[in-house]
Amino acid sequence: MGEGLGGTRATVRGGDRPWRASFRADRRRATLQRYRYTSMFALIPLVAAVIINVVLFQQRLDERLLALFSMVALCAGGVLASQARWSERYAIPIAVTSVLGIGAALLWSISLSPGDLDVLVGPVIATIVGSAVVYPWGPVAQTVVSVTLAAGYLAVLPSSGLGADRYVNIIITLVNGVGLGIVGAYLIDRYRQRNHELMHDLERASRAKSEFLANMSHEIRTPMNAVIGMTSVMLDTPLTQEQRDCVETIRTSGDGLLGIINDVLDFSKIEAGQVELERAPFEVQVCVEEALDLVAQRAAEKGVELLYLCDAGTPASLVGDVARLRQVLVNLLGNALKFTEQGEISVAVSSTQGSDLSHDVHFAVRDTGVGIAPDTMERLFRPFSQGDASTTRKYGGTGLGLAISKRFVELMGGRLWLESEVGAGSTFHFTINAFEPPPALRPAGSGSALPSDLRALVVDDSASSCFALAAHLHAAGVASRSTVQPSEALAWLRGGAQFHVILLDTTLGPIDPDDLVRQVRALPGNATVPLVLLGTIGRAVALTTRSTDDALTTFVAKPIRPGRLLQVVAEMTGGDERRPSGDAPAASVESKLAERVPLRILVAEDNRINQKVALKLLERLGYRADVAANGVEVLAALERQTYDVVLMDVQMPEMDGLAATREICERWPQAARPRVVAMTANAMRDDREECLAAGMDDFVSKPVVLTQLASALERCGGAPAAARSGQSAA
């Protein structure tokens, strides 16, 4: 065992130290920087010494001044030399030479007063020990300086005239000074070496973690490419409203999962302070609605109401990182939904303008869940920590979402805090600081034209929902009357109250919505009043399917989007003749792209499912493509026939996409080779740069979005490959 340990220890000591180069470079930089500063500051006492010598001492004044002026010249020359381009490379020799030159001038000055040699030994010791403290140039350089200065001082000692006791005291003082200087330099050097070694280990661990996360991301993105790709294909086919909603939910959930993957990948960058926020205009309302959409299905399954209310003073658009903001909202909404079994979750947005014209936008996510005890609140914002850390805890999760959210909010110039009471729910507050975009960059308004003097009746068993709906209507100039009791609404109608539209919740406790609709229709003057049903897609579709007056009944899915609600109200009351956007088929990518931009395409992909996805997506664009399973097959296919575009995966067996691309660039000239588009699950910024450095012309990350693929192919169509004979140019 002893030999084994000894052998291991010897291997470590004798092995390569990758941190050594950076340590030496840092030692040179630090030495040069300190040498520059000490040389500048040393000029002040040296000039003062010149003046003092001129005023107080007349004996051998010329020699004294010459010695002092030589020190001034050395310091001034050192300052100038430290500014040269080559100074960092030769920093340690420059510093050693300068200190020895100053030491020589100092010994010259001391030799002018031989009677005070044992007193003037102090400046020599100060120079020796001070240089060890000031310069991190290492023990070797310090040994050279210390021994040389000590030997020079001994050389100027007179051969006679000194008693034994004085001589011994001088020798002891010199030995102590030299020893302190060398030991101090050694300890400082070891301390800096240890710091560099630890930093290298930390960087290596960080790289290993990043590589692991990147590999995990690749493995998850590969099957996600099939999920999102196939849903994109399905959304471009004729679907019923319910089918379309299901597919859109799958797609939205897939996008949400991708967001989580990106969060995990970014966490290491957050710790290192390397997260970069985007600065682009975005709509606040759209951001909140997209976040609500990501959790709407789960909320519907649990029977939890989702509400959204934006204060009228909040800017419609801001400049910032909409993806990070949406991520924070999704994290807080998901956390609220996890701990809320019944009731409601609301998002409230307000804003205050600062003196610098920026806006402090305040978001509040409130739930009616179990609440959080005061002693666990602080722990919630720690990475991988949860309020309930027991092994029998009821709620899952990694405990990472709130920590990431807190860091993102701080990066956006705000803060995140919590208010909660056990059994009464929680409210997560956070703020961001942002500016409104210039008028030219603000999105155009898309409001629907509403008739004047419009009156609406709102019937919802949730007081909060009634308040939010009334606020949305009021903001559009619609007068409304709301109630949580269907019987009260019927009493108003029987009493002669007239409304242009009725908004009716489909979940009214024990009340049957079908029966309520029939009672409303039976009342005088309400047989043709438009009805807008509110609720989950399944519930509302079932009601409208059984309805006999489709022209007078429509539905709006919860959570309510204000824009969608007002558009439906406008359509139902004759203020807008357009078809509801929710009932219209989703806008599809141009299916005749192949006719406009004809391309011969080769798909390089080793995964059979992803091969099928790529071919389906290309088929939606009007293309037919060939398939190669690895880089070797790509090169063989290019030898047989001409292709305009190669959609190249990166990680493939036998020959990966990067090696295949380099081979293509070597074999064929640029004018004759196909355009290579990376289509890979390696979605980090470094991966993109690596692909472009290998010679690829464009980059599309998996899961592949049809519009992004179409844009990449359209860019490739600008310069199709020239006709070739099919033979390699190599």
Secondary structure, DSSP 4 states (H G I P E B T S, - for coil): -HHHHHHHHHHHHHS--TTHHHHHHHHHHHHHHHHHHHHHHHHHHHHHHHHHHHHH--TTHHHHHHHHHHHHHHHHHHHHHTTSTTTTTTHHHHHHHHHHHHHHHHHHHHHT-GGGTTTTHHHHHHHHHHHHHH----HHHHHHHHHHHHHHHHHHS-SSS--HHHHHHHHHHHHHHHHHHHHHHHHHHHHHHHHHHHHHHHHHHHHHHHHHHHHHHHHHHHHHHHHHHHHHHHHTS---HHHHHHHHHHHHHHHHHHHHHHHHHHHHHHHHT------EEEEHHHHHHHHHHHHHHHHHHHT-EEEEEE-TTS-SEEEE-HHHHHHHHHHHHHHHHHT-SSSEEEEEEEEEE-TTS-EEEEEEEEE-SS---HHHHGGGGSTT--S--STT-S----S-HHHHHHHHHHHTT--EEEEEETTTEEEEEEEEEEBPPPGGGSPPP-PPP--TT-EEEEE-S-HHHHHHHHHHHHHTT-EEEEES-HHHHHHHHHTT---SEEEEES-BTTB-HHHHHHHHHHSTT-TT--EEEEE-HHHHHHHHHH-S-GGGEEEEESSPPHHHHHHHHHHHTTS--SPPTTTSPPPPPPTTHHHHS---EEEE-S-HHHHHHHHHHHHHTT--EEEESSHHHHHHHHHHS--SEEEE-SS-SSS-HHHHHHHHHHHS-TTTSPEEEEEES--SHHHHHHHHHTT-SEEEESSPPHHHHHHHHHHHTTSPPPP--S----
